[in-house]
Amino acid sequence: DGQRLAVGIFDTNVEIWDLEQGERTHRMEGHDGPVAAVAFSPDGTRLAMGHSDGSVRIHQAGREVPLMLPGHAYGVTAVAWSPDGSALVSTGGDGVVRLWDVAQQAERLQWPHPDGEVSALAWSPTEPIVAIADFGGHLWLWDVEADEIWSDKQIHDGTVSQLAWSPDGFELASSGWDGVARIWQRQSGEELLTLAGHTDAVRGVAWSPDGRRLATVSHDFTVRV
């Protein structure tokens, strides 16, 4: 609902913030190591956390013990939920993208990166399509229903830091260490816009709920909309 923000911190804790009040409401302690990836489920009732031990842990209100999804050989660096919250994709230092059935706590599919590690994941809000990017600037689209990989495409000069689908699923935004953000058309793969102006690596992108604006955040200590 856009009212809360989860933040994974390298001191092994996770914090939950109330965005309207600008206050921290929860601090989740006792993790074994840094939590490098966090994502709320679409309905906001569950929080997936990627851990340095290679597991994904899903915390849910009313449950003291989180659901465990072990499988990665190294720390988990990105997680993304399916639109209905029934499935989750994760990746880590082992370079494998794993698709999980959350209710069954079981892996359904996996895609091993051909050359190295995956840097970013994003699940389309309208299709069973997962966007996958890496440290070399490449983008793949994984149809998890057909288990097919499409569109190996160079989209940045170097690491892709984040991917974000527009709310209608028609466009995909990407940010990179090359200092720019880009917007891509889903069907054609055409680049629609290059958003330049930051003076250092762009670390993240996020759409407004109506899909009319895009926010970028950079190592140059600025946020642009």
Number of C-alpha atoms within 10 A of each C-alpha: 6 9 10 17 15 20 17 20 14 11 13 17 17 22 15 16 17 15 13 9 10 9 11 14 13 12 13 11 11 10 13 12 15 19 24 21 25 24 21 20 21 16 10 15 12 16 18 25 28 26 27 23 18 21 21 31 18 21 18 16 10 7 9 8 10 16 17 16 22 15 19 22 15 17 22 29 25 25 26 24 26 22 17 11 18 14 20 23 25 30 34 29 18 18 22 22 25 19 23 22 16 19 10 12 13 15 17 14 14 16 16 14 17 8 10 14 20 28 23 26 27 24 25 25 19 14 13 16 23 24 21 24 29 24 20 18 21 20 24 19 22 20 15 19 10 9 13 11 16 13 12 12 13 15 21 24 15 16 23 30 25 24 25 23 25 23 17 12 18 15 20 22 24 28 31 26 22 19 21 22 31 19 23 19 15 16 9 7 13 11 15 13 12 14 15 12 11 20 14 17 20 29 21 22 24 20 18 12 12 9 15 9 11 18 13 20 20 21 15 13 10 12 14 12 11
